[in-house]
Amino acid sequence: MVVIEGRFQNASSLKVAIVVARFNDLVTNKLLSGCLDCLNRHGIDIAETSDQLDIAWVPGSFELPLVSQSLAKTGRYDVLITLGAVIRGDTPHFDVVINESSKGIASVSRETGVPIIFGLLTTDTMQQALERAGVKSNLGWNYALQAIEMGSLMNSLN
C-alpha cells in the first residue's frame, strides 16, 4: 500500500502566492497576518525580498479568480492562497459574489493543476468575520497550513 500525503516539514522549498481582497480589509489584513505567521514558522521566507512568496492585492473577492488564474499560469507557484471576506448585507449581492468567486477559484485550480486554497470568509456579520480572523482564532493560519500540505502533496505526485 502506498500512502501519499503532504508533509509540513518540506515547506521551505515551496513557492507560494497569496491573493488578498482589499474589500473588508479590516478582516483580510488579519487573515494575511495569520497566514504569514504560519508560513514563516514553517520555513517559508516572508521577507519583502523573498523569492518564495508573492502577494497580490485585488479590489474585492470577485476579482480573486482572475488574478489567481494569471498567477497560476506563470508556473512559478506550487500553491496559491486566496483571502477575502464577504459579509451578508440586505441585498442578494453577497450570494452573487461568493458564488462566482468560489466557482471561479475552483475552476482555475482544476484548469491549471495548481492548488488554490479557498480562504474566503462568508459570514452574516462583521463580528463573525472578525472572530474568524483573529478574535477567537485566525483562519489565516489554517489556510497557510492547507497550502503547505497541498503544495507538498502535489509536489510528491509530480
C-alpha positions as CSV (number, residue, x, y, z in Angstrom):
1,M,0.0,0.0,0.0
2,V,1.2,3.5,-0.9
3,V,0.2,6.4,1.3
4,I,0.5,9.8,-0.4
5,E,0.2,12.9,1.8
6,G,1.6,16.3,2.2
7,R,4.3,17.0,4.7
8,F,4.7,20.1,6.7
9,Q,8.5,19.8,7.2
10,N,9.1,20.3,3.4
11,A,7.6,23.8,3.3
12,S,11.0,25.6,2.9
13,S,11.1,24.6,-0.7
14,L,7.6,25.8,-1.6
15,K,6.8,28.8,-3.8
16,V,3.6,30.5,-2.6
17,A,1.4,33.3,-3.9
18,I,-1.3,34.9,-1.8
19,V,-4.1,36.9,-3.5
20,V,-5.9,39.2,-1.0
21,A,-9.1,41.2,-1.4
22,R,-8.9,44.8,-0.2
23,F,-12.7,45.0,0.4
24,N,-13.3,44.4,4.1
25,D,-9.5,44.9,4.7
26,L,-10.0,45.1,8.4
27,V,-10.6,41.4,8.2
28,T,-8.4,40.4,5.3
29,N,-5.3,42.1,6.8
30,K,-5.8,40.0,9.9
31,L,-6.2,36.8,7.8
32,L,-3.0,37.8,5.9
33,S,-1.1,38.3,9.2
34,G,-2.1,34.8,10.4
35,C,-1.2,33.3,7.1
36,L,2.2,34.9,7.0
37,D,2.9,33.9,10.6
38,C,2.2,30.3,9.8
39,L,4.2,30.3,6.6
40,N,7.2,31.9,8.4
41,R,7.1,29.4,11.3
42,H,7.1,26.5,8.7
43,G,10.3,27.8,7.0
44,I,9.0,29.9,4.1
45,D,10.8,33.2,3.7
46,I,8.3,36.0,4.1
47,A,10.7,38.9,3.7
48,E,10.0,41.6,1.1
49,T,13.0,40.3,-0.8
50,S,11.8,36.7,-0.7
51,D,11.7,34.7,-3.9
52,Q,9.4,32.1,-2.2
53,L,6.4,34.4,-1.6
54,D,4.4,36.9,-3.6
55,I,1.3,38.8,-2.5
56,A,-1.2,40.3,-5.0
57,W,-3.9,42.7,-3.9
58,V,-7.2,42.9,-5.7
59,P,-10.2,45.2,-5.1
60,G,-12.6,42.5,-3.8
61,S,-13.4,38.8,-3.7
62,F,-15.0,38.8,-7.1
63,E,-11.6,39.6,-8.6
64,L,-9.7,36.7,-6.9
65,P,-10.3,34.1,-9.6
66,L,-8.9,36.2,-12.5
67,V,-5.7,37.2,-10.7
68,S,-5.3,33.6,-9.3
69,Q,-5.5,32.4,-12.9
70,S,-2.9,34.8,-14.1
71,L,-0.5,33.8,-11.3
72,A,-1.2,30.0,-11.6
73,K,-0.5,30.1,-15.4
74,T,3.0,31.5,-14.8
75,G,4.2,28.1,-13.5
76,R,6.1,29.9,-10.7
77,Y,4.0,28.7,-7.8
78,D,3.4,25.4,-6.0
79,V,0.3,26.7,-4.4
80,L,-1.9,29.8,-4.1
81,I,-3.9,31.1,-1.2
82,T,-6.9,33.4,-1.7
83,L,-8.0,35.6,1.1
84,G,-11.3,37.5,1.3
85,A,-14.3,38.4,3.4
86,V,-17.8,38.5,2.1
87,I,-20.3,39.7,4.7
88,R,-24.0,39.3,4.1
89,G,-25.9,42.6,3.7
90,D,-29.5,43.5,2.9
91,T,-29.3,42.6,-0.8
92,P,-28.5,39.4,-2.8
93,H,-25.1,40.8,-3.8
94,F,-23.5,38.5,-1.1
95,D,-24.8,35.4,-3.0
96,V,-23.6,36.6,-6.4
97,V,-20.1,37.5,-5.1
98,I,-19.5,34.3,-3.2
99,N,-21.0,32.0,-5.8
100,E,-18.9,33.5,-8.6
101,S,-15.7,33.7,-6.6
102,S,-15.9,30.1,-5.3
103,K,-16.8,28.7,-8.8
104,G,-14.0,30.7,-10.4
105,I,-11.4,29.7,-7.9
106,A,-12.3,26.0,-8.2
107,S,-12.3,26.2,-11.9
108,V,-8.8,27.9,-12.1
109,S,-7.4,25.2,-9.8
110,R,-8.7,22.4,-11.9
111,E,-7.7,24.0,-15.2
112,T,-4.1,24.9,-14.1
113,G,-3.4,22.0,-11.8
114,V,-2.2,24.4,-9.2
115,P,-3.9,24.0,-5.8
116,I,-5.7,27.1,-4.6
117,I,-6.7,27.4,-1.0
118,F,-10.1,28.9,-0.6
119,G,-9.7,31.4,2.2
120,L,-12.9,33.4,1.8
121,L,-14.8,34.0,4.9
122,T,-18.6,34.1,4.3
123,T,-20.3,35.5,7.3
124,D,-23.6,37.1,8.3
125,T,-22.0,39.9,10.3
126,M,-18.7,41.8,10.7
127,Q,-18.4,40.4,14.2
128,Q,-18.4,36.8,12.9
129,A,-15.8,37.7,10.3
130,L,-13.6,39.3,13.0
131,E,-13.9,36.3,15.2
132,R,-12.6,34.1,12.4
133,A,-9.8,36.5,11.6
134,G,-8.3,36.7,15.0
135,V,-10.6,37.5,17.9
136,K,-11.1,33.8,18.7
137,S,-8.8,32.1,16.2
138,N,-7.2,33.2,13.0
139,L,-8.3,31.1,10.0
140,G,-5.4,32.7,8.0
141,W,-3.1,30.3,9.9
142,N,-5.3,27.3,8.8
143,Y,-5.3,28.4,5.2
144,A,-1.5,28.6,5.3
145,L,-1.3,25.0,6.7
146,Q,-3.6,23.8,4.0
147,A,-1.4,25.5,1.4
148,I,1.7,23.8,2.8
149,E,0.0,20.4,2.8
150,M,-1.4,20.7,-0.7
151,G,1.8,22.2,-2.1
152,S,3.8,19.3,-0.7
153,L,1.3,16.8,-1.7
154,M,1.1,18.0,-5.3
155,N,5.0,18.0,-5.5
156,S,5.1,14.4,-4.3
157,L,2.6,13.4,-7.0
158,N,4.6,15.1,-9.8
